[in-house]
Amino acid sequence: MAQSTSDGQSRWGATQPEFWHEVFDHLGAGVAVLDSADRIIAVNPAAEELLGRTASVMSGQNFHGLLHRHADDATMPDEPCQLLTALTRHIRAHGVDSFLCGDGHLIPVTWFSDPVTRNGEVLGMTVLFTGDATDGEAAVGLAAHVTALEDLTGRLALATEIATALAQTLDTDEALARLGRLLVPRLADWIAIDLRTDEGVQRAAVIGPESHDAGQEAWQGPLPTLDERSRSSLVQVLRGGEPILMGPADIAEPPDSPLAAVQTGFLKAHGATSAVIVPLGTTRRVTGALTLARTDAGRPFDAAEVSLIGDIGRRVGLAIDNTLRFGRQRQIAEAMQRNLLTSLPQPGRLRLAARYQPAPVGSQVGGDWYDAFLLRDGATALVIGDVVGHDLAAAAGMAQLHGMLRALAWDQTEPPSAIIDRLDQAVPAITKVPLATVILARLEGPDEGPWQLRWTNAGHPPPLLVTSDGCAEFLEQGQGLLLGTGLNDAGRPNATVPLPPHSTLLFYTDGLIEVPGTDLDTGLGRLRRHAAALAGHSLDDFCDHVLARMPPGTADDIALLAVRIPAASDDHGTSRHGVKEPVTCRNSRSG
């Protein structure tokens, strides 16, 4: 049977920074850490004693220029110099030379150099040296020190990289993809990630060499039910057991349950000769299991690697648990938003359309919303808004404002500014919404036309009016402070504009115009150009193409509300007084 690994002290030593401080300080050989320009960053006490120089004196000095000398006390020439070549080319090397001590005398040394890299970038060098250049046994021991120190440092760096990468996303699929890129082929040839869910165990990811992408999906999906009587390594780990190291004999064992059969089939199909299975999460809460497999019989996993992978499993388990929790919260918030985005009225010959697009996967849910409803006097109320924040609280705040604004607008026939003023006064007393932007507009006019828009804007991006001939104008009038500032004592302004026949009125939230790396005017100009080009499309196509033509990269939700003004009933574009409706194009945003 596979053997469980429970050396807690070994695991602790493989990952704790204070452990490495102790190693650095008490190593019998001298160690110097250099930056990418070969300046000394740190030396250990053994180096200070060997060279007769303090760390503060050596700090910032060029390692080669300060220490490397001929036996006749002359500075080593630039060429040929094995140590200088190793330092400038950032390569692994070793040699026997002389170093200059603080009191001026030379000592023979055996040295080993090794570059320090991260993600392919050279950060600096480590130089490890001993003062007895004639002792071959000491040189061999020093080489072993270098190799062990390099391996352990690399493993510690990998654990740190994984923790950093997983902390940068709240999307489960992205977290698993990042993990795969870090582990394959750096630590394993194949990995499998199994997650425990309410429905059972799910093989969420199988990652291997890029040349074998096609064979990965076949092993993903639901796994057979856990058999509590099974003694297979995967079942033991999923039940909270310790990390398990498997050799060829363990992999070849006949499976004793359907779940074990899937795991054995996976390992054999990919030619695994050594495997490690560790729990994801802690013994109190096992999120799943992580399987790493190697196919090279000459490179089996060792006990130190099992300890490292066990620590990785704990980190990954906690990170995935966070992403799953966030995913559930996101689903609740998105469902709340969609349920509040009620069906639109279609008053007379006016046509309304709306779209709601959640933020890209991995981003948080916001408080964007739209609304449209008929008022008691026959006008149509149009609303677009956004609660500041990107979480479930923002979605809940949006729900509160949505209901309050509907009630206030229905209660009395008042200008939009008066209704928003009353909403602003009620927000701090009734809700926990910190800040919000909103436009409330009244679409006024008889069914045969003409129509006009009367609105007020509380800190929201301006509506866009697109005429049938492709002229697009931002309606920047009627602007006031956003809700929640407590500074709106003077009252909000209203604005009014006639709406030409066949024109399209577009309300939207800032996710449509704010793209990381560009300024707001660029986003507004892009929207104006795209909307103008779509003036002749149907209203549904207009909304769909506006969304489709915006560049990727937004990290926010998007809500759209669009209105198509029909032709005037008398002669399609002539007003009731027989005068053609004037159309002007005043674009304050050049874009």
C-alpha positions in Angstrom: 0.0 0.0 0.0 1.0 3.6 -0.5 2.5 5.2 2.6 1.0 8.2 4.3 3.4 11.1 5.1 2.9 12.7 8.4 6.2 14.5 9.1 4.8 17.8 10.3 8.2 19.2 11.3 9.5 18.6 7.8 6.5 20.4 6.3 7.0 23.3 8.7 10.7 23.6 7.7 9.9 23.6 4.0 7.7 26.7 4.2 8.5 28.9 7.2 10.6 32.0 6.5 12.1 32.0 10.0 13.4 28.5 9.3 15.4 29.8 6.3 16.8 32.7 8.4 18.2 30.0 10.8 19.7 28.1 7.9 21.2 31.2 6.4 22.7 32.4 9.7 24.0 29.0 10.9 25.3 27.5 7.6 29.0 26.6 8.1 29.9 27.9 4.6 29.9 31.6 3.6 26.9 32.8 1.6 26.6 36.1 -0.3 23.4 37.2 -1.9 23.8 39.6 -4.9 21.4 41.7 -6.9 21.2 41.6 -10.7 24.1 44.1 -10.9 26.3 41.8 -8.7 26.1 44.2 -5.7 26.1 42.5 -2.3 22.7 42.5 -0.7 23.4 40.2 2.3 26.0 38.0 3.7 25.7 35.4 6.5 27.8 35.3 9.7 30.1 32.6 8.3 31.0 34.9 5.4 31.7 37.8 7.8 34.0 35.6 9.9 35.8 34.1 6.9 36.4 37.4 5.2 37.1 39.5 8.3 34.5 42.1 7.1 31.2 43.1 8.5 27.9 42.9 6.5 27.5 46.7 6.7 30.9 47.2 5.1 30.3 44.8 2.3 26.7 45.8 1.6 26.3 47.6 -1.8 29.8 46.7 -2.9 30.5 44.9 -6.2 31.3 41.3 -5.1 34.0 40.6 -7.7 35.7 44.0 -7.4 35.7 43.8 -3.6 36.9 40.3 -3.0 38.4 38.5 -6.1 42.2 38.6 -6.3 45.2 36.9 -7.8 47.5 35.0 -5.4 49.9 38.0 -5.8 47.1 40.3 -4.4 46.4 41.9 -7.8 42.8 42.4 -8.8 41.7 39.6 -11.2 41.5 40.9 -14.8 38.2 41.0 -16.5 39.1 38.2 -19.0 39.5 35.4 -18.4 37.8 35.2 -15.0 35.6 32.3 -14.2 33.8 34.0 -11.3 33.2 37.3 -13.2 31.9 35.3 -16.2 29.5 33.4 -13.9 28.3 36.6 -12.3 27.8 38.7 -15.5 26.2 35.9 -17.5 24.1 34.7 -14.5 25.1 31.1 -14.8 25.8 28.3 -12.4 29.5 27.7 -11.9 32.2 26.8 -9.4 35.9 27.3 -9.0 38.9 27.6 -6.8 40.3 31.1 -6.3 41.6 33.7 -3.7 39.4 36.2 -1.8 40.7 39.4 -0.1 40.1 39.6 3.6 39.5 42.8 5.5 43.0 42.9 6.9 44.6 42.7 3.5 45.6 39.0 3.3 44.4 36.5 0.8 42.6 33.3 1.6 42.1 30.3 -0.8 38.4 29.5 -1.4 36.2 27.1 -3.3 33.1 28.9 -4.5 29.8 28.0 -6.2 27.5 30.5 -7.9 23.9 30.1 -8.8 21.4 32.5 -10.3 18.1 33.4 -8.5 15.2 33.5 -10.9 11.5 34.1 -10.8 9.2 33.5 -13.8 12.3 33.4 -16.1 13.6 36.8 -14.8 17.1 36.8 -13.2 16.8 38.6 -9.8 20.4 38.1 -8.7 22.9 35.5 -7.7 24.0 33.5 -4.7 27.6 32.7 -4.1 28.5 30.0 -1.5 32.1 29.6 -0.6 34.4 27.8 1.9 37.9 28.9 3.0 39.6 25.5 2.5 40.3 25.2 -1.2 42.6 22.2 -0.8 40.1 19.9 1.0 38.4 17.9 -1.7 36.0 16.3 0.7 34.9 19.8 1.9 34.4 20.9 -1.7 32.1 17.9 -2.3 30.2 18.7 0.8 29.8 22.3 -0.2 28.5 21.3 -3.6 25.9 19.2 -1.8 25.0 22.2 0.3 24.5 24.3 -2.8 22.3 21.8 -4.5 20.1 21.2 -1.4 19.8 24.9 -0.7 18.9 25.7 -4.3 16.2 22.9 -4.4 14.7 24.0 -1.1 14.7 27.7 -2.1 13.1 26.8 -5.4 10.3 24.9 -3.6 9.7 27.8 -1.2 9.6 30.2 -4.2 7.0 27.9 -5.9 4.8 27.9 -2.8 4.9 31.7 -2.6 4.2 32.1 -6.3 1.1 29.8 -6.0 -0.2 31.7 -3.0 0.2 35.0 -4.9 -1.4 33.7 -8.1 -4.4 32.3 -6.3 -4.9 35.5 -4.3 -5.3 37.5 -7.5 -8.6 35.8 -8.6 -12.0 35.0 -7.2 -13.0 32.7 -10.1 -12.6 29.0 -9.5 -11.8 28.1 -13.1 -9.1 30.8 -13.4 -7.6 29.7 -10.1 -7.3 26.1 -11.3 -5.8 27.2 -14.6 -3.2 29.4 -12.8 -2.3 26.4 -10.5 -1.8 24.2 -13.5 0.5 26.6 -15.3 2.7 26.8 -12.1 2.8 23.0 -11.4 3.1 21.6 -14.9 5.8 20.8 -16.0 7.7 22.5 -13.1 6.8 20.0 -10.5 4.7 17.3 -12.3 3.9 16.0 -15.7 0.1 15.7 -15.0 -2.2 17.0 -12.3 -5.8 16.3 -11.4 -7.9 18.4 -9.1 -11.0 16.9 -7.5 -13.6 19.0 -5.6 -16.2 17.9 -3.1 -19.6 19.4 -3.8 -23.1 18.9 -2.6 -23.7 16.5 -5.5 -20.6 14.5 -4.9 -16.9 14.6 -6.1 -16.2 16.4 -9.3 -12.9 16.2 -11.2 -12.8 19.9 -11.9 -9.5 20.0 -13.8 -6.9 17.7 -15.5 -3.8 19.5 -16.7 -0.8 18.0 -18.5 1.7 18.9 -21.3 0.4 21.4 -23.8 0.8 18.8 -26.6 -1.8 16.6 -24.8 -4.6 19.2 -24.4 -7.0 17.0 -26.3 -6.8 14.2 -23.8 -7.6 16.2 -20.7 -11.4 16.8 -20.9 -12.1 13.0 -21.1 -11.0 12.6 -17.5 -13.0 15.6 -16.2 -16.5 15.5 -14.8 -18.5 13.8 -12.0 -16.7 10.9 -10.2 -18.2 7.8 -8.7 -19.6 8.0 -5.1 -17.1 7.8 -2.3 -17.0 4.2 -0.9 -16.2 4.5 2.8 -14.8 1.0 2.8 -12.3 1.7 0.1 -8.7 1.8 1.0 -7.6 3.6 -2.1 -5.3 6.6 -1.7 -7.7 9.1 -3.3 -10.6 8.0 -1.0 -8.3 8.3 2.1 -7.3 11.8 1.2 -10.8 12.9 0.4 -11.9 11.7 3.8 -9.3 14.0 5.5 -6.2 11.7 5.4 -2.6 12.8 5.2 -0.7 13.3 1.9 0.2 10.0 0.3 3.2 9.1 -1.9 2.6 6.4 -4.5 5.3 4.4 -6.3 4.9 2.0 -9.3 3.6 -0.9 -7.1 1.0 1.3 -5.5 -0.2 2.6 -8.9 -0.4 -1.0 -10.2 -2.6 -2.2 -7.3 -6.1 -3.4 -8.4 -8.7 -0.8 -7.6 -11.2 -1.7 -4.8 -14.0 0.7 -5.7 -15.4 2.6 -8.8 -13.7 5.8 -7.7 -10.4 4.0 -7.2 -10.8 2.6 -10.7 -11.1 6.0 -12.3 -8.0 7.2 -10.4 -6.0 4.1 -11.4 -7.1 4.4 -15.0 -6.1 8.1 -15.0 -2.6 7.3 -13.7 -2.0 4.3 -15.9 -3.3 6.1 -19.0 -0.7 8.8 -18.7 2.2 6.5 -17.8 2.6 7.7 -14.2 5.5 6.1 -12.4 5.3 8.2 -9.2 2.3 10.2 -7.8 1.4 12.3 -4.8 -2.1 12.8 -3.6 -2.8 15.6 -1.0 -6.0 17.0 0.5 -7.1 20.5 -0.5 -7.9 22.5 2.6 -7.4 21.5 6.2 -8.2 18.3 8.1 -11.3 20.1 9.5 -12.6 21.1 6.1 -11.4 19.1 3.0 -12.4 20.9 -0.2 -11.1 18.1 -2.4 -7.8 16.4 -3.5 -4.8 17.3 -5.6 -3.0 14.5 -7.6 0.4 15.1 -9.1 2.0 12.5 -11.3 5.4 12.1 -12.9 6.1 9.8 -15.9 9.9 9.6 -15.6 10.9 6.6 -13.6 14.2 8.2 -12.8 12.6 11.2 -11.1 10.2 10.0 -8.5 8.7 12.3 -5.9 10.7 12.4 -2.6 9.6 13.1 1.0 10.6 16.8 0.8 8.4 17.3 -2.2 5.5 15.5 -0.6 5.8 18.0 2.3 5.9 20.9 -0.2 2.9 19.6 -2.1 1.0 19.1 1.1 1.5 22.8 1.9 0.4 23.7 -1.6 -2.7 21.6 -1.1 -3.7 23.5 2.0 -3.2 26.9 0.3 -5.1 25.8 -2.8 -7.9 24.4 -0.7 -8.4 27.6 1.2 -8.2 29.7 -2.1 -10.7 27.5 -3.9 -13.1 27.6 -0.9 -13.0 31.4 -1.1 -13.7 31.3 -4.9 -16.6 28.9 -4.4 -18.1 31.1 -1.6 -17.7 34.1 -3.8 -19.3 32.3 -6.7 -22.4 31.5 -4.6 -22.6 35.2 -3.5 -22.3 36.3 -7.0 -25.1 34.0 -8.2 -27.4 35.4 -5.5 -26.6 39.0 -6.4 -27.0 38.4 -10.1 -30.3 36.6 -9.5 -31.5 39.5 -7.4 -30.6 42.0 -10.1 -32.3 40.0 -12.9 -35.4 39.5 -10.8 -35.7 43.3 -10.2 -35.2 44.1 -13.9 -38.9 43.9 -14.7 -40.4 43.5 -18.1 -40.7 46.8 -20.0 -43.9 48.5 -21.0 -44.6 49.2 -24.7 -46.7 52.4 -24.5 -48.5 53.1 -27.7 -46.2 53.2 -30.7 -43.1 53.8 -28.6 -40.7 50.9 -28.4 -38.5 50.1 -25.4 -35.6 47.6 -25.1 -33.1 46.8 -22.4 -30.1 44.7 -21.7 -28.3 43.6 -18.6 -24.8 42.1 -18.9 -23.0 40.9 -15.7 -19.4 41.7 -15.2 -16.9 39.2 -16.7 -16.3 36.0 -14.7 -14.0 36.7 -11.8 -15.2 40.2 -11.2 -17.7 41.3 -8.5 -21.3 42.0 -9.1 -22.4 45.6 -9.0 -25.6 47.6 -8.4 -26.5 48.5 -11.9 -30.2 48.7 -12.8 -32.8 50.0 -15.3 -36.5 50.5 -15.0 -39.4 51.8 -17.1 -43.1 52.1 -16.1 -46.2 54.1 -16.9 -47.1 57.1 -14.6 -50.6 58.1 -13.5 -50.7 61.1 -16.0 -49.8 58.8 -19.0 -46.2 59.7 -19.2 -43.5 56.9 -19.2 -40.9 57.0 -16.5 -37.4 55.9 -17.6 -34.7 55.1 -15.0 -31.1 54.1 -15.1 -28.9 53.9 -12.0 -25.9 52.4 -10.3 -25.2 51.9 -6.6 -21.6 52.4 -5.6 -19.9 49.1 -4.7 -19.3 45.7 -6.2 -20.8 43.1 -3.9 -24.0 41.7 -2.6 -24.6 44.8 -0.5 -24.5 46.9 -3.6 -27.1 44.7 -5.2 -29.3 44.9 -2.1 -29.0 48.7 -2.1 -30.0 48.7 -5.7 -33.2 46.8 -4.8 -34.0 49.4 -2.1 -33.6 52.4 -4.4 -35.5 50.6 -7.2 -38.6 50.2 -5.0 -38.4 53.6 -3.3 -38.0 55.5 -6.6 -41.0 53.7 -8.2 -43.2 54.6 -5.2 -42.1 58.2 -5.2 -42.6 58.7 -8.9 -46.1 57.1 -8.8 -47.2 59.0 -5.7 -47.3 62.5 -7.2 -47.0 64.1 -10.6 -43.9 66.2 -10.2 -40.8 67.1 -12.2 -38.1 64.5 -12.1 -35.8 66.8 -10.0 -38.4 67.0 -7.2 -38.7 63.2 -7.0 -34.9 62.7 -7.0 -34.5 65.3 -4.3 -37.0 63.5 -2.1 -35.2 60.2 -2.8 -31.9 61.7 -1.9 -33.4 62.9 1.5 -34.8 59.4 2.2 -31.6 57.4 1.3 -29.6 57.9 4.5 -32.7 57.5 6.7 -34.1 54.3 5.1 -31.1 52.5 3.4 -27.5 51.8 3.9 -26.6 52.9 0.4 -23.5 55.1 0.6 -23.6 56.7 -2.8 -25.5 56.1 -6.1 -26.0 57.7 -9.5 -29.4 57.8 -11.2 -31.2 59.4 -14.1 -35.0 59.8 -13.8 -36.7 60.9 -17.1 -40.3 61.5 -18.2 -41.2 60.6 -21.8 -44.1 62.9 -22.6 -46.4 63.3 -25.6 -49.5 61.9 -27.2 -49.3 58.6 -29.1 -49.3 60.4 -32.4 -46.4 62.6 -31.3 -44.5 64.8 -31.0 -42.6 63.6 -27.9 -40.2 65.2 -25.6 -37.9 64.1 -22.8 -37.8 65.8 -19.4 -35.1 64.5 -17.0 -32.7 65.1 -14.2 -29.3 63.5 -13.8 -27.8 62.7 -10.4 -24.2 62.1 -11.3 -24.8 59.5 -14.0 -23.2 59.3 -17.5 -25.3 61.4 -19.9 -28.0 59.8 -22.1 -27.3 59.6 -25.8 -29.7 60.7 -28.5 -29.2 59.2 -32.0 -31.2 60.6 -34.9 -32.2 58.6 -37.9 -29.5 60.2 -40.1 -26.7 59.0 -37.8 -26.3 62.1 -35.7 -25.4 61.3 -32.1 -25.6 63.8 -29.2 -25.0 63.4 -25.5 -27.7 65.1 -23.4 -25.5 66.8 -20.8 -28.1 69.1 -19.4 -29.9 68.6 -16.1 -26.8 67.4 -14.3 -26.6 67.5 -10.5 -24.8 65.7 -7.6 -25.1 62.0 -7.1 -27.2 60.6 -4.3 -25.9 60.4 -0.8 -23.5 63.4 -0.7 -25.8 65.5 1.6 -24.7 68.6 -0.4 -27.8 69.1 -2.6 -29.4 72.0 -0.7 -30.1 74.2 -3.8 -32.3 71.6 -5.5 -31.6 69.7 -8.7 -32.1 71.0 -12.3 -34.5 69.6 -14.9 -33.8 69.6 -18.6 -36.1 69.2 -21.6 -35.4 68.2 -25.2 -37.7 67.3 -28.2 -37.3 63.8 -29.6 -37.2 63.7 -33.4 -39.2 60.9 -35.1 -37.2 57.7 -35.7 -34.6 58.7 -33.2 -33.2 56.4 -30.5 -32.6 57.4 -26.9 -30.0 55.4 -25.0 -29.5 55.2 -21.2 -26.5 53.1 -20.0 -24.3 52.5 -17.0 -20.6 53.3 -16.8 -19.5 49.7 -17.5 -20.2 50.5 -21.2 -17.7 53.4 -21.3 -15.1 52.7 -18.7 -12.4 50.4 -19.9 -9.1 50.0 -18.0 -6.3 51.9 -19.6 -8.4 54.5 -21.3 -10.0 57.8 -20.2 -13.7 58.5 -19.9 -13.8 60.8 -23.0 -12.3 58.0 -25.1 -15.1 55.6 -23.9 -17.8 58.2 -24.6 -16.5 59.0 -28.0 -16.3 55.3 -28.9 -19.9 54.8 -27.8 -21.1 57.8 -29.8 -19.5 56.5 -33.0 -20.8 53.0 -32.6 -24.3 54.2 -31.8 -24.4 56.6 -34.7 -23.4 53.8 -37.1 -26.3 51.7 -35.8 -29.0 54.4 -36.2 -30.8 52.4 -39.0 -30.9 49.1 -37.1 -33.9 47.7 -35.3 -34.0 48.5 -31.6 -33.1 45.0 -30.5 -30.2 44.9 -33.0 -29.1 48.4 -31.9 -28.8 47.2 -28.2 -27.1 43.9 -29.1 -24.5 45.6 -31.4 -23.8 48.4 -29.0 -22.7 45.8 -26.4 -20.9 43.6 -29.0 -18.8 46.5 -30.4 -17.4 47.7 -27.1 -13.9 46.5 -26.4 -13.2 43.8 -23.8 -11.6 44.6 -20.5 -14.4 46.1 -18.5 -14.7 44.9 -14.9 -18.2 46.2 -14.3 -21.8 45.3 -15.0 -23.6 47.0 -17.9 -27.2 48.0 -18.0 -28.8 49.5 -21.1 -32.3 51.1 -21.6 -33.2 52.2 -25.1 -36.3 53.9 -26.6 -37.2 54.2 -30.3 -39.3 57.2 -31.2 -41.8 56.3 -34.0 -42.6 58.4 -37.0 -45.0 61.2 -36.4 -48.5 60.2 -37.3 -48.9 62.9 -39.9 -46.6 62.3 -42.9 -43.8 60.5 -41.1 -41.7 63.3 -39.8 -43.8 66.4 -40.1 -45.1 67.9 -36.9 -48.8 68.4 -36.1 -48.3 72.0 -37.2 -47.0 71.0 -40.7 -43.4 71.9 -40.0 -40.6 69.4 -40.4 -39.0 68.6 -37.0 -35.6 70.3 -36.8 -32.7 67.9 -36.2 -29.4 69.3 -34.9 -26.2 67.6 -33.9 -24.3 69.2 -31.1 -21.6 66.7 -30.1 -19.6 68.0 -27.2 -17.6 64.7 -27.2 -15.4 64.6 -30.2 -14.3 61.0 -29.6 
